[in-house]
Amino acid sequence: MIKAIFFDLDDTLLWDQKSVKEAFAATSKFAQERYGIDPDQFEEAVREEARKLYSSYEIYPFTQMIGINPFEGLWGNFLDDHDDFRKMKDQVPTYRKEAWTIGLKRMGIDDPDFGFELAERFPEERRKVPFVYEESFTTLDRLKGDYQLLLITNGSPDLQKTKLEITSELVPYFDQIVISGAFGRGKPDPSIFEHALSLMSLKKDEVIMVGDNLLTDILGANRAGIRSVWINRHNKVREKVVPAYEIHHLDELFPILDELKDKQET
């Protein structure tokens, strides 16, 4: 019998990719106003340079294990009590300035001071645009009371808590919130799912996991023996990881729950 639902946060309930896109657009428009550059080309240049820089740092393996992407590095503060997060906190000011400054250079502009200005502006813009999918609240409203709900998210505790502070109406729905940076390992490591089960005093067959990322949410749930529901809003092609169920909208979760209930009763 399904007693609880585990939800991923970013791009499952929160539309993080849209928030990042809007923040890039606003910051790039500011650069366009200053220098007349093409904002889309500039955004792409900064994204590329950010990825390259991020993967070159000593802290990169840690960010991979915890699940912190390069664009989170462009706006998170990482005020977490852990040696690797302290290294991130020390690294990110340089990382941000370099990503934007090298992006400018690729557009033919050598202006490190403006690169720093853009690096400071992007976090402000990102905090202004916290998008939640429309169906997130209606789905959680229907589930709350009938099921225990747990949020399991990869990332820095400081940054994930910031995301939840600026979308604070999400928090009361959840009985527990598990953040990989606080636990010490991220999805797809099965241990974080086992930790979540123990917090809720549940067995693996009493839970389903809903997430958008095949290689973290779904692979991790599969490894932990938990039924997985892949929300594939953008019609991505499935790779080797096979979810128990695939949906395109959170509303489609309810027929699955009904089906599982019927199986239990027969």
Contacts in CASP RR format, 6 or more apart in sequence:
PFRMAT RR
TARGET T0000
AUTHOR 0000-0000-0000
METHOD contacts of the structure
MODEL  1
MIKAIFFDLDDTLLWDQKSVKEAFAATSKFAQERYGIDPDQFEEAVREEA
RKLYSSYEIYPFTQMIGINPFEGLWGNFLDDHDDFRKMKDQVPTYRKEAW
TIGLKRMGIDDPDFGFELAERFPEERRKVPFVYEESFTTLDRLKGDYQLL
LITNGSPDLQKTKLEITSELVPYFDQIVISGAFGRGKPDPSIFEHALSLM
SLKKDEVIMVGDNLLTDILGANRAGIRSVWINRHNKVREKVVPAYEIHHL
DELFPILDELKDKQET
1 206 0 8 1.000
1 261 0 8 1.000
1 264 0 8 1.000
2 147 0 8 1.000
2 206 0 8 1.000
2 207 0 8 1.000
2 208 0 8 1.000
2 257 0 8 1.000
2 260 0 8 1.000
2 261 0 8 1.000
2 264 0 8 1.000
3 147 0 8 1.000
3 148 0 8 1.000
3 202 0 8 1.000
3 206 0 8 1.000
3 207 0 8 1.000
4 147 0 8 1.000
4 148 0 8 1.000
4 149 0 8 1.000
4 150 0 8 1.000
4 175 0 8 1.000
4 200 0 8 1.000
4 202 0 8 1.000
4 206 0 8 1.000
4 207 0 8 1.000
5 143 0 8 1.000
5 147 0 8 1.000
5 148 0 8 1.000
5 149 0 8 1.000
5 150 0 8 1.000
5 207 0 8 1.000
5 208 0 8 1.000
5 209 0 8 1.000
5 210 0 8 1.000
5 253 0 8 1.000
6 150 0 8 1.000
6 151 0 8 1.000
6 152 0 8 1.000
6 193 0 8 1.000
6 196 0 8 1.000
6 207 0 8 1.000
6 208 0 8 1.000
6 209 0 8 1.000
6 210 0 8 1.000
6 221 0 8 1.000
6 226 0 8 1.000
7 13 0 8 1.000
7 149 0 8 1.000
7 150 0 8 1.000
7 151 0 8 1.000
7 152 0 8 1.000
7 174 0 8 1.000
7 209 0 8 1.000
7 210 0 8 1.000
7 211 0 8 1.000
8 151 0 8 1.000
8 152 0 8 1.000
8 153 0 8 1.000
8 187 0 8 1.000
8 209 0 8 1.000
8 210 0 8 1.000
8 211 0 8 1.000
8 212 0 8 1.000
8 213 0 8 1.000
8 216 0 8 1.000
8 217 0 8 1.000
9 16 0 8 1.000
9 151 0 8 1.000
9 153 0 8 1.000
9 160 0 8 1.000
9 163 0 8 1.000
9 164 0 8 1.000
10 16 0 8 1.000
10 153 0 8 1.000
10 154 0 8 1.000
10 163 0 8 1.000
10 212 0 8 1.000
11 17 0 8 1.000
11 212 0 8 1.000
11 213 0 8 1.000
12 210 0 8 1.000
12 211 0 8 1.000
12 212 0 8 1.000
12 217 0 8 1.000
12 231 0 8 1.000
13 132 0 8 1.000
13 133 0 8 1.000
13 136 0 8 1.000
13 140 0 8 1.000
13 151 0 8 1.000
13 170 0 8 1.000
14 130 0 8 1.000
14 131 0 8 1.000
14 132 0 8 1.000
14 133 0 8 1.000
14 136 0 8 1.000
14 163 0 8 1.000
14 167 0 8 1.000
14 170 0 8 1.000
15 131 0 8 1.000
15 132 0 8 1.000
15 133 0 8 1.000
16 131 0 8 1.000
16 163 0 8 1.000
18 129 0 8 1.000
18 131 0 8 1.000
19 126 0 8 1.000
19 129 0 8 1.000
19 130 0 8 1.000
19 131 0 8 1.000
20 71 0 8 1.000
20 126 0 8 1.000
22 125 0 8 1.000
22 129 0 8 1.000
22 131 0 8 1.000
23 75 0 8 1.000
23 122 0 8 1.000
23 125 0 8 1.000
23 126 0 8 1.000
23 128 0 8 1.000
23 129 0 8 1.000
24 43 0 8 1.000
24 46 0 8 1.000
24 47 0 8 1.000
24 122 0 8 1.000
25 39 0 8 1.000
25 43 0 8 1.000
26 121 0 8 1.000
26 125 0 8 1.000
26 128 0 8 1.000
26 129 0 8 1.000
27 118 0 8 1.000
27 121 0 8 1.000
27 122 0 8 1.000
27 125 0 8 1.000
28 39 0 8 1.000
28 40 0 8 1.000
28 42 0 8 1.000
28 43 0 8 1.000
28 46 0 8 1.000
29 39 0 8 1.000
30 118 0 8 1.000
30 121 0 8 1.000
31 37 0 8 1.000
31 39 0 8 1.000
31 42 0 8 1.000
31 104 0 8 1.000
31 114 0 8 1.000
31 118 0 8 1.000
32 38 0 8 1.000
32 39 0 8 1.000
32 42 0 8 1.000
34 114 0 8 1.000
35 104 0 8 1.000
35 107 0 8 1.000
35 109 0 8 1.000
35 111 0 8 1.000
35 114 0 8 1.000
37 107 0 8 1.000
37 109 0 8 1.000
38 107 0 8 1.000
41 107 0 8 1.000
42 103 0 8 1.000
42 104 0 8 1.000
42 107 0 8 1.000
45 102 0 8 1.000
45 103 0 8 1.000
45 106 0 8 1.000
45 107 0 8 1.000
46 99 0 8 1.000
46 100 0 8 1.000
46 103 0 8 1.000
47 70 0 8 1.000
47 71 0 8 1.000
49 98 0 8 1.000
49 99 0 8 1.000
49 102 0 8 1.000
49 103 0 8 1.000
49 106 0 8 1.000
50 70 0 8 1.000
50 71 0 8 1.000
50 74 0 8 1.000
50 95 0 8 1.000
50 99 0 8 1.000
51 70 0 8 1.000
53 70 0 8 1.000
53 95 0 8 1.000
53 98 0 8 1.000
53 99 0 8 1.000
53 102 0 8 1.000
54 60 0 8 1.000
54 63 0 8 1.000
54 70 0 8 1.000
54 73 0 8 1.000
54 95 0 8 1.000
55 70 0 8 1.000
57 91 0 8 1.000
57 95 0 8 1.000
58 87 0 8 1.000
59 84 0 8 1.000
59 87 0 8 1.000
59 88 0 8 1.000
59 91 0 8 1.000
62 84 0 8 1.000
62 87 0 8 1.000
62 88 0 8 1.000
63 69 0 8 1.000
63 88 0 8 1.000
65 184 0 8 1.000
65 185 0 8 1.000
65 186 0 8 1.000
65 189 0 8 1.000
66 154 0 8 1.000
66 155 0 8 1.000
66 156 0 8 1.000
66 180 0 8 1.000
66 181 0 8 1.000
66 184 0 8 1.000
66 185 0 8 1.000
66 186 0 8 1.000
67 154 0 8 1.000
67 155 0 8 1.000
67 180 0 8 1.000
67 186 0 8 1.000
67 187 0 8 1.000
67 216 0 8 1.000
68 88 0 8 1.000
68 154 0 8 1.000
68 155 0 8 1.000
68 156 0 8 1.000
68 159 0 8 1.000
72 155 0 8 1.000
72 156 0 8 1.000
72 159 0 8 1.000
73 88 0 8 1.000
73 92 0 8 1.000
73 95 0 8 1.000
73 96 0 8 1.000
74 92 0 8 1.000
74 95 0 8 1.000
74 96 0 8 1.000
74 99 0 8 1.000
74 119 0 8 1.000
74 122 0 8 1.000
74 123 0 8 1.000
74 126 0 8 1.000
75 122 0 8 1.000
75 123 0 8 1.000
75 126 0 8 1.000
75 127 0 8 1.000
75 159 0 8 1.000
76 92 0 8 1.000
76 123 0 8 1.000
76 156 0 8 1.000
76 158 0 8 1.000
76 159 0 8 1.000
76 162 0 8 1.000
77 89 0 8 1.000
77 92 0 8 1.000
77 158 0 8 1.000
77 159 0 8 1.000
77 162 0 8 1.000
78 85 0 8 1.000
78 86 0 8 1.000
78 88 0 8 1.000
78 89 0 8 1.000
78 92 0 8 1.000
78 156 0 8 1.000
78 158 0 8 1.000
78 159 0 8 1.000
79 85 0 8 1.000
79 89 0 8 1.000
79 158 0 8 1.000
80 86 0 8 1.000
80 89 0 8 1.000
80 156 0 8 1.000
80 157 0 8 1.000
80 158 0 8 1.000
80 181 0 8 1.000
80 182 0 8 1.000
82 181 0 8 1.000
85 156 0 8 1.000
85 158 0 8 1.000
85 181 0 8 1.000
88 156 0 8 1.000
93 119 0 8 1.000
96 119 0 8 1.000
96 120 0 8 1.000
96 122 0 8 1.000
97 112 0 8 1.000
97 115 0 8 1.000
97 116 0 8 1.000
97 119 0 8 1.000
99 119 0 8 1.000
100 115 0 8 1.000
100 116 0 8 1.000
100 118 0 8 1.000
100 119 0 8 1.000
100 122 0 8 1.000
101 111 0 8 1.000
101 112 0 8 1.000
101 115 0 8 1.000
101 116 0 8 1.000
101 119 0 8 1.000
104 110 0 8 1.000
104 111 0 8 1.000
104 114 0 8 1.000
104 115 0 8 1.000
104 118 0 8 1.000
127 162 0 8 1.000
127 166 0 8 1.000
130 163 0 8 1.000
130 166 0 8 1.000
130 167 0 8 1.000
132 167 0 8 1.000
132 170 0 8 1.000
133 250 0 8 1.000
135 249 0 8 1.000
135 250 0 8 1.000
135 251 0 8 1.000
136 170 0 8 1.000
136 250 0 8 1.000
137 169 0 8 1.000
137 170 0 8 1.000
138 251 0 8 1.000
139 250 0 8 1.000
139 251 0 8 1.000
139 253 0 8 1.000
140 149 0 8 1.000
140 170 0 8 1.000
140 173 0 8 1.000
142 254 0 8 1.000
143 149 0 8 1.000
143 173 0 8 1.000
144 173 0 8 1.000
147 257 0 8 1.000
148 175 0 8 1.000
148 200 0 8 1.000
148 202 0 8 1.000
149 173 0 8 1.000
149 174 0 8 1.000
149 175 0 8 1.000
150 174 0 8 1.000
150 175 0 8 1.000
150 176 0 8 1.000
150 177 0 8 1.000
150 178 0 8 1.000
150 196 0 8 1.000
150 199 0 8 1.000
150 200 0 8 1.000
151 170 0 8 1.000
151 174 0 8 1.000
151 176 0 8 1.000
151 177 0 8 1.000
151 178 0 8 1.000
152 178 0 8 1.000
152 187 0 8 1.000
152 192 0 8 1.000
152 193 0 8 1.000
152 196 0 8 1.000
152 209 0 8 1.000
153 160 0 8 1.000
153 177 0 8 1.000
153 178 0 8 1.000
153 179 0 8 1.000
153 180 0 8 1.000
154 179 0 8 1.000
154 180 0 8 1.000
154 181 0 8 1.000
154 186 0 8 1.000
154 187 0 8 1.000
154 216 0 8 1.000
155 179 0 8 1.000
155 180 0 8 1.000
155 181 0 8 1.000
155 186 0 8 1.000
156 179 0 8 1.000
156 181 0 8 1.000
157 179 0 8 1.000
157 181 0 8 1.000
157 182 0 8 1.000
160 179 0 8 1.000
161 179 0 8 1.000
164 170 0 8 1.000
164 171 0 8 1.000
164 177 0 8 1.000
171 177 0 8 1.000
175 200 0 8 1.000
176 196 0 8 1.000
176 199 0 8 1.000
176 200 0 8 1.000
178 192 0 8 1.000
178 195 0 8 1.000
178 196 0 8 1.000
178 199 0 8 1.000
180 186 0 8 1.000
180 187 0 8 1.000
180 192 0 8 1.000
183 191 0 8 1.000
183 192 0 8 1.000
183 195 0 8 1.000
184 192 0 8 1.000
185 191 0 8 1.000
185 192 0 8 1.000
186 192 0 8 1.000
186 216 0 8 1.000
187 193 0 8 1.000
187 213 0 8 1.000
187 216 0 8 1.000
187 217 0 8 1.000
187 219 0 8 1.000
187 220 0 8 1.000
188 215 0 8 1.000
188 216 0 8 1.000
188 217 0 8 1.000
188 219 0 8 1.000
188 220 0 8 1.000
188 223 0 8 1.000
189 220 0 8 1.000
189 223 0 8 1.000
190 220 0 8 1.000
190 223 0 8 1.000
190 224 0 8 1.000
190 225 0 8 1.000
193 204 0 8 1.000
193 209 0 8 1.000
193 220 0 8 1.000
193 221 0 8 1.000
193 223 0 8 1.000
193 224 0 8 1.000
193 226 0 8 1.000
194 224 0 8 1.000
197 203 0 8 1.000
197 204 0 8 1.000
197 207 0 8 1.000
197 224 0 8 1.000
197 226 0 8 1.000
200 207 0 8 1.000
204 224 0 8 1.000
204 225 0 8 1.000
204 226 0 8 1.000
205 227 0 8 1.000
207 226 0 8 1.000
207 227 0 8 1.000
208 226 0 8 1.000
208 227 0 8 1.000
208 228 0 8 1.000
208 229 0 8 1.000
208 244 0 8 1.000
208 256 0 8 1.000
208 257 0 8 1.000
208 260 0 8 1.000
209 217 0 8 1.000
209 218 0 8 1.000
209 220 0 8 1.000
209 221 0 8 1.000
209 226 0 8 1.000
209 227 0 8 1.000
209 228 0 8 1.000
209 229 0 8 1.000
210 217 0 8 1.000
210 229 0 8 1.000
210 231 0 8 1.000
210 250 0 8 1.000
210 253 0 8 1.000
211 217 0 8 1.000
211 218 0 8 1.000
211 228 0 8 1.000
211 229 0 8 1.000
211 230 0 8 1.000
211 231 0 8 1.000
212 230 0 8 1.000
212 231 0 8 1.000
212 232 0 8 1.000
212 233 0 8 1.000
214 230 0 8 1.000
214 238 0 8 1.000
214 239 0 8 1.000
214 241 0 8 1.000
214 243 0 8 1.000
215 239 0 8 1.000
215 241 0 8 1.000
217 228 0 8 1.000
217 230 0 8 1.000
218 228 0 8 1.000
218 230 0 8 1.000
218 241 0 8 1.000
218 243 0 8 1.000
219 241 0 8 1.000
220 226 0 8 1.000
220 228 0 8 1.000
221 227 0 8 1.000
221 228 0 8 1.000
222 228 0 8 1.000
222 241 0 8 1.000
222 242 0 8 1.000
222 243 0 8 1.000
227 244 0 8 1.000
227 245 0 8 1.000
227 260 0 8 1.000
228 243 0 8 1.000
228 244 0 8 1.000
228 245 0 8 1.000
229 243 0 8 1.000
229 244 0 8 1.000
229 245 0 8 1.000
229 246 0 8 1.000
229 247 0 8 1.000
229 253 0 8 1.000
229 256 0 8 1.000
230 238 0 8 1.000
230 243 0 8 1.000
230 245 0 8 1.000
230 246 0 8 1.000
230 247 0 8 1.000
231 247 0 8 1.000
231 248 0 8 1.000
231 249 0 8 1.000
231 250 0 8 1.000
232 238 0 8 1.000
232 246 0 8 1.000
232 247 0 8 1.000
232 248 0 8 1.000
233 248 0 8 1.000
233 249 0 8 1.000
235 248 0 8 1.000
238 246 0 8 1.000
245 256 0 8 1.000
247 253 0 8 1.000
247 256 0 8 1.000
END
